[in-house]
Amino acid sequence: MRHTAFVRCAESLLAAIVMIALHLSAQGAGKRTPEQIQASFDAHKGEFDYLLGDWDFTATSRAYGKFKGYWSAVRLENGQILDEYRVVGDNGETYYVTTTLRNYNGGLDRWELVGTHAGSGLQDTGTAHKEGTEMRIEQTFGVASGNPSLLRIRYYDIGSDRFSWTADRSPDGGKTWESGFQQIEARRIGPPRSMGPLATAKKQSGTGLPPKEKDRAK
């Protein structure tokens, strides 16, 4: 069931991949060679691997109080990370869900993220980098609502079966910060996994033409 959901999410985010690629290629054009970009990607592509798999989590927020949910992440064929963050109730009902695509930019030496949930478009973007044993993210949320906030996120105490997450929040684009706005404790409930291509090439026989075209060619 989760795998099917990921496939659907991946299909809906293909447009996001294209948009981000076009935007960022303009930013980094001419600054690094293809070999340098590939070397940078190879050096950093595994930095979000700790997130792969299925997790349950508990959280505390100054805005929403205590809550819980599930977090699942899968690696796409070319190394991007697709994850789903879902807040649920005591009976498993969904209160909130968002999907994030994480992709390393070898031209600018950083991870870049875009988060989306129904009706929000593709405006909630951010950047990330590894600092020692921690992953640091700055990402804007709520752009579509007209009342965006900037989160400064830190993943820490990262292990094979757990990680901790904390975020400071700025409602004014980084001028002022509310420390410890939200905390998350996650525990692994499923192993890391990857997802192959959404479509695979099929071998063609004879002329290589579709059946109707073969008949016309006779």
Residue pairs with C-beta under 8 A, 6 or more apart in sequence:
2 54
2 72
3 195
5 84
6 72
6 74
6 82
6 84
6 195
7 195
7 198
9 82
9 84
9 99
10 76
10 82
10 195
10 198
11 198
12 99
12 116
13 82
13 99
13 101
13 114
13 116
15 122
16 101
16 114
16 116
16 122
17 80
17 101
17 103
19 122
20 101
20 103
20 112
20 114
20 125
24 105
24 107
24 108
24 112
25 107
27 107
27 108
28 105
28 107
28 108
31 107
32 40
32 106
32 107
36 106
37 106
37 107
38 106
39 106
40 104
40 106
40 107
40 109
41 79
41 104
41 106
44 104
44 106
44 109
44 111
44 130
45 79
45 104
47 104
47 111
47 130
47 135
48 73
48 81
48 102
48 111
48 128
48 135
49 75
49 192
50 155
50 158
50 160
50 163
51 71
51 73
51 81
51 83
51 163
52 73
52 74
52 75
52 81
52 192
52 193
52 194
53 72
53 73
53 188
53 190
53 191
53 192
53 193
54 70
54 71
54 72
54 188
54 189
54 190
54 191
55 70
55 71
55 72
55 186
55 187
55 188
55 189
55 190
56 68
56 69
56 70
56 71
56 186
56 187
56 189
57 68
57 69
57 70
57 71
57 184
57 185
57 186
57 187
58 66
58 67
58 68
58 184
58 185
59 66
59 67
59 68
59 69
59 87
59 182
59 183
59 184
59 185
60 66
60 182
60 183
61 67
61 181
61 182
61 183
62 178
62 180
62 181
62 182
63 181
63 182
67 87
67 95
68 87
68 88
69 85
69 86
69 87
69 88
70 84
70 86
70 88
70 189
71 83
71 84
71 85
71 86
71 186
72 83
72 84
72 86
72 190
73 81
73 82
73 83
73 84
74 81
74 82
74 83
74 193
74 194
74 195
75 81
75 82
75 192
75 193
75 194
75 195
76 82
76 194
76 195
77 194
77 195
77 196
77 197
79 103
79 104
80 101
80 102
80 103
81 101
81 102
81 103
82 99
82 100
82 101
82 102
82 195
83 99
83 100
83 102
84 97
84 98
84 99
84 100
85 97
85 98
85 99
85 100
86 94
86 96
86 97
87 94
87 95
87 96
87 97
88 94
88 95
89 95
96 117
97 117
98 115
98 116
98 117
98 120
99 115
99 116
99 117
100 113
100 114
100 115
100 116
101 113
101 114
102 111
102 112
102 113
102 128
103 111
103 112
103 113
104 110
104 111
104 112
105 111
105 112
110 127
110 128
110 129
111 127
111 128
111 129
111 137
112 125
112 126
112 127
112 128
113 125
113 126
113 127
113 128
113 137
113 139
114 122
114 124
114 125
114 126
115 124
115 125
115 126
115 139
115 141
116 122
116 124
119 144
120 143
120 144
120 145
121 143
121 144
123 140
123 143
123 144
124 139
124 140
124 141
124 142
124 143
124 144
125 139
125 140
126 137
126 138
126 139
126 140
126 151
127 137
127 138
127 139
128 135
128 136
128 137
128 138
129 135
129 136
130 136
133 156
133 158
134 154
134 155
134 156
134 158
135 154
135 155
135 158
136 152
136 153
136 154
136 155
137 151
137 152
137 153
137 154
137 155
138 150
138 151
138 152
138 153
139 150
139 151
139 153
140 148
140 149
140 150
140 151
141 148
141 149
141 150
141 151
142 148
142 149
149 169
149 170
149 171
150 169
150 170
150 171
150 173
150 174
151 167
151 168
151 169
151 170
151 181
151 182
152 167
152 168
152 169
152 170
152 177
153 165
153 166
153 167
154 165
154 166
154 167
155 163
155 164
155 165
156 163
156 164
156 165
156 166
157 163
157 164
158 164
160 188
161 187
161 188
162 185
162 186
162 187
162 188
163 186
164 183
164 184
164 185
164 186
165 183
165 184
165 185
165 186
166 180
166 182
166 183
166 184
167 181
167 182
167 183
168 177
168 178
168 179
168 180
168 181
169 177
169 178
169 181
169 182
170 176
170 177
170 178
171 178
206 214
207 213
207 214
207 217
209 217
